[in-house]
Amino acid sequence: MRMKLFIRFNPSSQDEADWLRMDEPARRDLTVHRDPLPAIAAAAAGCRVILLVPGAEVLLTSAAVPGGNRQKIASAVPYALEEQLASDVDNLHFALGERRDDGRISAAVVVKTQLDAWLERLRQAGIEPDAVAPDILALPWSSGTWTVLMDGDRALVRTARQTGFVADSDNLATLLRLALNEAGEARPERIRIIQSMAAAPSYNLDVTVDTEVADEPALTILCRGYDEPGAINLLQGTYSRREQLGRLWRPWWPVAALLTVFLLIQGGMTVAEYMRLNSERQALAQQIEQVYLKTFPDARKVVNARAQMEERLKELRGGGADEAGFMGLLADIGPSLKETPSVEVQRISYNEGKIDLALFIGDLQGLDKFKQRLTAQHGLTVDIQSAASRDGRVEALLQIKGKAS
């Protein structure tokens, strides 16, 4: 589970904020720090960042909206609450909570420019929050109990899982009485008041009031009480992480679309080229088979025409384990012919591992040297079948055999 990092703006300084890191599920050893936002950004690496914003800036309410998918409900909530709001709904951002037992949908309402300002402060410091929630909904809460946290000259009051309000300390008792009168069946059994003063003022209410003296900062109490499913994350709709990423990508969509089209065209051309080459390969294989059958009409079965043709040609060349047939003999004879002056080949034939070579050569002495060269250099057997002088040259017929012939 990722470590959580909570941030709460310092109302007396635009440059600093209170923060702490909390390792779930231990929730111990919590130390509140106060630093400039860029310093907090370094500590936030790898953490789930949660910004707790002033509850006085967020209206926690509910709307009677019929059931449906979240998108339709989100579209209907602003108009269901329009008469209760002083500002134009176009200037407000609405975040949905859970559906309550009475069927109404919980909602948090905040001025868009205010939410934009909070997010911009973080982004300028390089911080991208995962959740933004009103601090009221981070108060510890249990069913049948209202929780009040005295935070300086303000009091944060959580009256239910996703409802609450903020009051001045001086007016807290009055506002609590009014809230109790309006609560009806949701009236609590007790009110839990957490404050830092040792001498707590008395509250004349019709419910049990338990007062606690806190020995830790308000942010620590809020972090311990924060329950993500119960808190309404303001980063919904156009402020959701998904939508923010979409906004970043939206200018690149035309480029991505063109790239996709290019890749599809390239892929189509590659497939077409492959099909063309495969068709040519099949046609060539058919031609080789036809040539093989025409050359070797005695062939009965064609499995691999190319390989079978090479094997038959090897047999015709007289190739064996110890010689290279016609081509091997010719390769041995060639260099000696080149070294012999005044030689002219008239005819050459090959049969059963032997080459019959008819040639003109300068004289009998040159013929003898040619024979010796073939025998000494290549180990060939050379038999002079005939030799006769004609027109100042010697016409000779030689039979040449390989070493294993």
N, C-alpha and C positions, 0 to 999 in steps of 0.2 A: 504494500500500500504506500502511495506517495506521501511524503511529508507535506503538511499544510503550512503555508505561510500567510498569516493574517496581517492586513494593513488597515490602519485607521488614521485618517487625516487629523493633523493637529490644528484645531481651529485658530490658534494664536500664531501660526506660522505657515506660510505657503510653501516653504522650502523643505520642511521636515514632516515626518509622520511617525506614529507609533507602530511598532511591528513586533511580531514574535513568531517563532516556528514551533509547531506542535507535531509530535510523532504519535500517530494513532497506533494502537488504541490506548497507549499509556496515559497521555494527557498530564504528564508530570514534568517537573523541572522546567516550568514555563518562566521565561525571563523576558520582560518587555523592554524593547530598545527604542530609542528616539534618534533617528538619523535622517540625513538628506535622502531623497528618493533614489538617486544614482547608487548610493551605497547599499540601499535595500535591494536594488536590482541584482547585485552580485550575490547577495544571500538567497535570492529567490530562485536561483538556477536549480532546476530539477524538482521544484516544489509545485504543488497546486496552490495558486495564488488566489486568495479570497479578500476582496475589498469590502469592508463594512462601512457603509455610508450613513450619514445622520438620518435618523428616523423622522426628524422634523421636516425633511425635504421630500419624504416619500409618504403618500397617502395609502394606507392599508384599508381596503374596503372589500365589498363583495357585490356581485351582480346576479340577477335572476336571468340566466340564459339557458335555453333548452339544451339537452344533450346533443352531442355530435362530435366530429373530430376536432382536434385542438385548433386547426387552422380556421375553421368556421367559427368556433367560439371566440378566438382572438379577434376576428373581424367584427363580431357582434358586441363584445364587451364595451368598447368606447361609446357606442350609441346607447347602450343600456345605462351607462353612467353619466351621459352627457348633461342631464339636468342637475346632477349633484356637484358638478365641477364649475369652478369660476373661470377657468381658462378654456380656450378653444381646443377641442380634442386633437386637432391637427398639430398642436404644439406640445402634446403630451405623449409619453411612451407608456404603454400598458403591458405589464408582465403578468402572466396567469399563474395562479397557485393551484391548490387542490380543490376538489368539489366538497363542500361541507355537508354535514348530516342533513341540513334543511334544504339541500338541493342547489343552493347558491354556489357560484364559483368565486373563490378568493382571487383578489387581484391587487397588484401594487402599481401605483400611478406616480410618475415623476416627470418633471419638465425636461424635454429633450435637451435643451441647451445646458441644463445642469448636469445631466448624465454625460453629455459630450465633454463638458469641462473636466469632470472627474477622470474620464478615460484618457483625455489628452494629457493631463498631468502625469499619469502613469506612463503613457507611451513616450513622452519626451524623455523620460528617465530610462526607457528601454524595458518597461514592464508591461506585459500583456496578461490581464487578469483572467482566471478561469471562471470566476463567479463574482457578482456584485450583489450584495444583499443589504437591506436596512438593518441597522444594529439592533433594533427592537426584536427582530426575529432570531437573534443570537442569544437572547436571554434564556436562562434555564427555565423550563416550563414542564408542568405535569397537569393532567386532567383534574379539573376542580380547583385549581389554584391559579391566581393571578400573580405575576412576578413584577416587582418594581425595583429598579436599580437607580439609586441616587448618584448622578454623574455630574458633579459640580453643582451649578445652579439649575440643572434640568433633572427631570425624572423620566426614565424610559419605562413604559408600562406595557407588558405583554399580557393580553387578556384571553388569548386562545392560541391554537397552533399557528395560525397565520393572520392574526389581528392584534392590534395594539395602538398606542398613541404616545406622544411626548407631551409633557406638561412642565411648566415652571414649578420650581420647588414650593413657592409661596401659594400656588393655586392647586397643588396636588390633591389635598383633601377634598376640595370642592369638586374637582373633576372626577375623582374616584366615586363620590356619591352619585353624581350624574350618570356615570357609566354603570354603576350598580343598579340604578333605577331603570335604565334602558336595557339591562341584560336579560330580564325576564327569566326564562328557564335556563339560560346560560350563566346565571348568577353563580359566582364561585363559593366554595365552602370556606376558603381562607384567602388571605392576601399575604404574600411573602415580600417583605421589604428588606433590600440589601443596601446598606449605607456605610460610609466610612466614619461617621461620627459616633463617639462612644455614648453620648447623651442623645437619645432619639426622641423626636417630638411625638406626642400622642396623636392618634387619629381616631376620631369618634365615628366608627363605621358599624354597620349592622352585621358584619362578618368578623371572623377571627383574624386578627392581624399579628403576624409573627415578624419580629424585627431582628435582623442579623447585622453584626458589625463586621465588615469585610477588612481583611488585612492584606489585600492584594489589589493591584490596579484594575480599573474597569475592563480593560482589554483582556486581561486574564480570565475574568468572570465570563465575558462574552465568548471567548474561544472555547472555554470548557462547556458552555451551554449550547454552542453552535451544532445544529443537526441539519445536514445539508438537505435531506428530503423535506424538512419542515420549513426551511427558509426559502423565500421566493427569489430565485436568481433573476436579476433584471436583464441579464444578457439573453434576451429572447428576440424573436423576430429579426428585424434589421440589425440588431445588436448582437446576435448570436455569433459564435466563433465561425460557424459554417458560412453564415452570410458575409462576415467580414472577409473570410478567405475568398468568397465568391466575388466580392468587390475588387479585391486585389487582382484576381484572375480575369475579371470581365474585360479589361482593355486588351488582354492577350488572346481572347477567344477568336477574333478573326484570324490572327496569325496561326493559332492552333488548328483552326478549321482548314486553312490553306495547307498547313503541313499534313493534316490528315488526308486531304484530297490528293496531295502529292504522293504520299506513301501508298494510297490506294491505287493511284495510276501506276506508280513504279512497281507495286506488287502485281498489278494486272499485266503490265508489260513483261515482267519476269515470268509469270505463269504462261503467257502467250509464247514467249521465247522458248521456254522449256517444252511446251507442246509441239512447237515447230521442230526443234531439234530432235525430240523423241520420234516425231513422224519421219524425219529424214533418216534417223537411225534404223527405224523399221524398214523403210524403203531400201536402204543400203544393205541390210541383212537379207532382204528378199533377192536383191541383185546378186549378192555373193552366193546365195543358194542356187540361183539359176545358173551362174557361171560354173559353179562346182558340178552341178548335174550335167551341164553341157560338156564340161571337160572330162568328167569321169562318169559316163553313162552307165557303168556297171554298179554305181553306188545305189544301194537299196534303201538305206535309212539315213536321213539327215537329222542329226541332233544339234551339232554346232558346225555349220558349213565352213566357217573360217578356220577353226581348229582342224577339221577333217582335211581341208584342202592343204594346209601347211604340212600335215602328216604325210599325205600322198606325195606332195612335192619333195619332201625329205626322202621318201622311198625312191622316187625317180632319180634323185641326185646320187643315190647310192650311199647315203650317209650311214655310218656305223659308229660303234663305240670308240674306235681308235682312229677314225679319219673323218674328214668333213666332206666327202663326196666330191662332186665336180667343182663346187666353189672352193673347197679346200685345196684341191690340186691346182686349180687355176691361180689361187693366191700364192702358192709356192713357186709356180713357174714364172709368174709375172716379173718379179725382181730380176731374175736371171736373164729373161728376154731383154729387159731394159739395159742391163749391163753389157749385153753382147752387141758389138758394132755390126752394121750392115746386115741386120736380120730383118726378114719380111715374112710375116705369117700369112700363109695362103689358105689354110683350112684347119679347123679344129672340131673334133667330135668326141663324144663321151659315151662309153658303154661299159656297164658292169665294173665300175671302179677304175677304168682305164681311159686315158686320153690319147687319141691319135692326133698328132700334130704335124701338119705339112708346112714346110717353110723353105725360103731361099736364104742362104747365108754366104758370106764372102768366100770362104774356102774351107777345106776339110779340117785344117788346124783349128779354125774358129768353131766348127761343129763339135770337134772333140772337146774343146774348152767348155762349150755350153753344156755338154753332157756331164763333164766332170763337176761343173758348178752345181747342177741339179742334184747330183749324187752326194757331193760333199756337204753342201749347205743344208739340204732338206731331206736327205736320206731317201730320195726317190729312186725307183728302178727305171732306167732308161734303156730301151732297146731300139737301136737304129735299124729300122726295117729296110730302108734303101737310101742310097746316096749317089748322085750322078752330077757331073759337071755340065752346065748349060749356060751359054752366053757369058762366060767368065765368072759365073757363080755356081754354087752347089745347091742342087735341089734335093731335099732330104725329107724322109717320112720317119717320125719317131713315135714310139709307143711308150707312154709314161704311166707308171703305176705308183700308187701310194705305198707307204711303209708296210701296211698290213695286208696288201693285196697279193 
